[in-house]
Amino acid sequence: MLPQTEQTQTEDRRQIELLPSNHAGVGKRPRKSWLVLTIALVAVATLLVSGIRSRVKARISLNRETSQAALPAVSVVSPKQTAAADEIILPGNVQPFITSPIYARTNGYLKKWYFDIGAHVKKGQLLAVIQTPEVDQQLQQARSNLLTAQANLELAAITKTRYQGLLKSNAVSQQDADNAVGTYNATKSIVEADKAAVEQYTALVSFEKIYAPFDGVITARNTDIGDLINSGSGTGVKTDLFHIVQPGKLRVYVNVPEEYSQGIKVGMTADLSLAEFPGRRFQGTLVRTADDINMTTRTLLIEIDVDNPTGTLLTGSYAEVHLKIPMQKSTLLLPVNTLIFRSQGLHVGIVKDGKVVLTAVTAGHDFGNEIEIVAGLKPDDQIIINPPDSIVHGQQVQIVQATLPGDTK
């Protein structure tokens, strides 16, 4: 065993050796605590900043959506550009190529008729016979007058010859010879007048028979057996016995508005559509124009001829005439529900950069659901459909639906 003093010194030395290591441990603990605290603070700050930032973004997005939702929503459409040749549809009246009312040329009573409505007749066929007893009597009287005048003429010729022979031997005076010659000349004139009267009444008697003036169809018979007939040349009420038409070729008369008159040319084709022939068209040719604008209707009258050899088309029908008229310049078409009527004139609302631009336009032809715009628009303009009455220039809007040319509805 060590002495007490040495033990005491040895223990004191151990305590002294252990003392620095304990002091080092005490110094490291606060440094680690600060590091953890710093990391925790940074993490909390990061979370706070991230949360605040997300809330700011959400609020900005909400404000943007709220502002966007507050803007008026509009639908737009772009104008359609018309083709180089514009087809217009106009009303037309279908008429026969030749039509004629048939009148009597002499007075009398209808004895007999041979054809009724719908009958197809040939030129020169007998249609009806009229009884004219007065004309027959006048013809007989004229013939009798002619025979009397011819007998007187023969006697006057003999007398003239005899007196001229006696004058050579001075058996009669010159006065008697001249009287004989004058009587002969006067009687000869009476004969010529009576011949003309006979020819006149003969012609009137020939008018007792009514003939078809051309190949056609009887469309009206306005008299019957026993009816009193007044001649067409008289001053009384005229009676057209028949009405005959030639339907093998038809004339269609159309009034073209003045704005399309410059595109009308003789020789251009036209199509006819009729309600009784749905989905079918009949082709015709423009043969002539009036070359004159009617001052009352401001239209140009044109005639279109249509072949109708089988009589499919009926005269007097109403037809829609389709004409393709070359346009001098292309125009734009808009739905009629895009128009804005203001005291300053006709306008449309165009959306540019999210704002409304009220633009004045010039309208052309009205096609019903669409209207032609000849000035004031561009093909790429976005036009507001069904604009509200309260819309103003410069107002901000949002487009919810856009219809482009060619889109199907």
Summary of the structure (lengths in Angstrom):
residues: 409
radius of gyration: 55.9
end to end distance: 117.2
largest distance: 234.8
contacts: 1120
relative contact order: 0.16
helix: 35%
strand: 36%
